[in-house]
């Protein structure tokens, strides 16, 4: 079985370290569940160490990067979960739904195998306000193409509660918006290599050259310097919980 992250995930575990503040929000949403399915588990980020976790991941490269843990690891895809109905107390899926080939089927499968809460960390494609999109406007179209509208989750999971997940200024998990207060990080090719959006967009060298110029001239600080006084920021990430 091959997967997209067999190519783009080579340094993923090093650059995408789970942020404890985001992890705590996920743990709270999982409630008292003892058995947890992590779908699209990647290298194991955000898996609660105090639960019995089954991690499902299509990419063998990501599985190889997992740290030692008690989790049971299964290579597979969200659209065809190899588990019986209601096998788990809870399920989680962290920044992964946009990579699935059939999002409706994948989410329906998660609901099928889960007795209790389904916890999804995702991005709101209708969100506007992340400054990097001013340099790379193609990000908006990419989000709209990849991310399901938040209004559709009830169709697949039943009633849901949705809440914003503020991103800390020193977030240790290097996803797309994690560097909102550290703009120079986007100039680092290693940082970009761990962010799937940059792989999807292709050549953004002109946009990055403009960012580099604006950082040097002070133009970025003039336009976005107010962010430097914030400890956290709503960048469009949302936690969806279906009980």
C-alpha positions in Angstrom: 0.0 0.0 0.0 1.5 3.3 -1.0 0.4 6.7 0.3 1.0 10.4 -0.3 2.9 10.8 3.0 5.4 8.1 1.9 6.8 11.0 -0.1 6.2 14.1 1.9 6.5 12.7 5.4 10.2 12.0 5.5 11.0 14.4 8.4 7.5 14.6 9.7 8.1 13.3 13.3 10.9 15.9 13.8 9.0 18.9 12.6 5.5 18.1 13.6 5.8 17.6 17.3 2.4 17.6 19.1 1.6 20.8 21.0 0.6 20.0 24.6 -2.1 22.7 24.6 -3.8 21.3 21.5 -3.4 17.8 22.9 -5.2 18.8 26.1 -8.2 20.0 24.1 -8.3 16.7 22.3 -8.0 14.7 25.6 -10.9 16.7 27.1 -13.1 16.0 24.0 -12.4 12.3 24.2 -13.9 12.2 27.7 -13.6 9.0 29.8 -13.1 6.7 26.7 -10.7 3.9 27.4 -10.4 2.5 23.8 -9.6 5.1 21.1 -9.2 4.7 17.4 -6.8 7.3 15.8 -7.6 7.5 12.1 -4.9 8.9 9.8 -2.6 8.6 12.7 0.6 9.7 11.0 3.5 9.4 13.3 1.3 9.2 16.4 0.8 12.8 17.3 -1.9 13.6 19.9 -2.5 9.9 20.8 -3.4 9.9 24.6 -0.8 7.8 26.4 -3.3 6.8 29.1 -5.8 5.1 26.8 -5.8 1.9 24.8 -5.1 3.3 21.3 -5.4 1.7 17.9 -3.7 3.8 15.2 -4.7 3.4 11.6 -2.4 5.0 9.0 -1.9 4.3 5.2 1.7 5.5 4.9 4.4 3.0 5.9 6.9 5.9 6.1 4.8 7.6 8.8 4.4 4.3 10.6 8.2 3.9 10.7 8.5 7.3 12.3 6.3 6.4 15.2 7.9 6.5 18.7 7.7 3.4 20.8 4.3 3.2 22.4 1.6 0.7 23.5 -0.6 1.6 20.6 -1.7 -1.1 18.1 -0.8 0.0 14.6 -2.8 -1.0 11.6 -1.9 0.0 8.0 -5.1 1.0 6.3 -7.4 3.8 5.1 -10.3 5.7 6.7 -12.6 4.7 3.8 -12.4 1.0 4.7 -11.9 0.5 8.4 -11.1 -3.1 9.2 -13.1 -3.1 12.5 -16.5 -4.3 13.7 -19.3 -1.9 14.4 -19.0 0.0 17.7 -15.5 -1.4 18.4 -14.1 1.7 20.1 -15.3 4.0 22.9 -14.1 7.0 21.0 -12.3 7.9 17.7 -10.1 10.8 16.7 -8.8 12.2 13.4 -6.3 15.1 13.6 -5.7 17.3 10.5 -6.2 14.4 8.2 -9.8 14.5 6.7 -8.7 16.7 3.8 -6.3 14.0 2.6 -9.0 11.3 2.3 -10.2 10.3 -1.1 -13.8 9.9 0.0 -14.4 12.1 3.1 -18.1 11.1 3.4 -17.3 7.4 3.5 -14.4 7.9 5.8 -16.4 9.8 8.4 -19.3 7.4 8.1 -16.9 4.6 8.7 -15.6 6.3 11.8 -19.1 6.8 13.1 -19.9 3.1 12.4 -17.0 1.7 14.5 -17.4 4.2 17.4 -19.7 3.9 20.4 -19.0 7.3 21.9 -17.5 10.6 20.8 -15.8 11.2 17.4 -13.2 14.0 17.7 -12.0 15.8 14.6 -9.4 18.5 14.4 -9.7 20.2 11.1 -9.7 23.6 9.3 -12.7 25.8 8.4 -12.4 26.5 4.6 -14.5 29.6 5.0 -12.0 31.2 7.4 -10.3 34.4 6.2 -7.7 36.3 8.0 -4.4 34.3 7.9 -1.8 36.7 6.6 0.1 34.2 4.6 -2.8 34.0 2.1 -2.1 37.7 1.3 1.2 36.4 -0.1 -0.1 33.1 -1.4 -3.8 33.6 -2.3 -3.8 30.1 -3.8 -4.1 28.8 -0.2 -7.7 29.9 -0.1 -8.7 28.0 -3.2 -6.7 25.0 -1.9 -8.5 25.0 1.4 -11.9 25.2 -0.3 -11.0 22.3 -2.6 -9.7 20.0 0.1 -11.6 20.8 3.3 -15.3 19.9 3.8 -17.5 22.8 4.9 -18.1 22.6 8.6 -21.8 22.4 8.0 -21.5 19.0 6.4 -20.1 17.1 9.3 -23.5 16.6 10.9 -24.6 14.8 7.7 -22.0 12.1 8.3 -21.5 12.0 12.1 -24.8 13.2 13.6 -25.1 16.3 15.8 -21.8 18.0 16.4 -20.3 20.7 18.6 -17.7 22.9 17.0 -15.2 25.1 18.8 -12.2 27.2 17.7 -8.7 25.9 18.6 -6.4 29.0 19.2 -2.9 28.4 18.0 -0.2 29.3 20.5 2.6 31.7 19.2 5.2 29.0 20.0 3.2 26.0 18.7 5.5 23.0 18.5 3.4 21.3 15.8 4.6 22.8 12.4 1.3 22.7 10.5 0.5 25.5 8.0 -0.6 28.2 10.4 1.7 27.3 13.3 4.2 30.0 12.4 1.7 32.9 12.3 3.9 34.9 14.7 7.2 33.5 13.2 7.0 34.6 9.6 10.6 33.9 8.7 10.0 30.2 9.3 8.1 30.0 6.0 11.3 30.8 4.2 12.9 27.6 5.5 12.5 24.7 3.0 12.6 22.2 5.8 9.6 23.8 7.5 7.7 23.9 4.2 8.6 20.3 3.5 6.5 19.2 6.6 3.4 21.1 5.4 1.3 19.4 2.8 -0.1 22.6 1.4 3.3 23.6 0.0 3.6 20.2 -1.7 0.1 20.7 -3.2 0.8 24.3 -4.4 4.1 23.7 -6.1 6.3 26.6 -6.9 5.7 29.5 -4.6 9.2 31.0 -4.9 7.9 34.5 -6.0 5.6 34.8 -3.1 8.3 33.8 -0.7 10.7 36.2 -2.2 8.2 39.0 -1.6 7.8 37.8 2.0 11.5 37.8 2.5 11.8 41.4 1.1 8.9 42.6 3.3 10.5 41.1 6.4 13.8 42.8 5.6 12.2 46.2 4.8 9.8 46.2 7.7 6.8 46.1 5.4 5.6 42.9 7.0 5.8 44.4 10.5 3.9 47.5 9.3 1.1 45.4 8.0 1.0 42.6 10.6 3.1 43.7 13.5 0.0 43.7 15.8 0.2 39.9 15.8 3.6 40.1 17.7 1.7 41.1 20.8 -0.6 38.1 20.8 0.0 34.9 22.7 -2.4 32.9 20.6 -4.5 33.4 17.5 -7.6 32.0 15.8 -6.2 30.8 12.5 -9.2 28.8 11.4 -8.7 25.5 13.1 -11.7 23.9 14.6 -12.4 21.0 17.0 -15.5 19.0 15.9 -17.0 16.7 18.5 -19.9 14.3 17.6 -21.2 12.5 20.7 
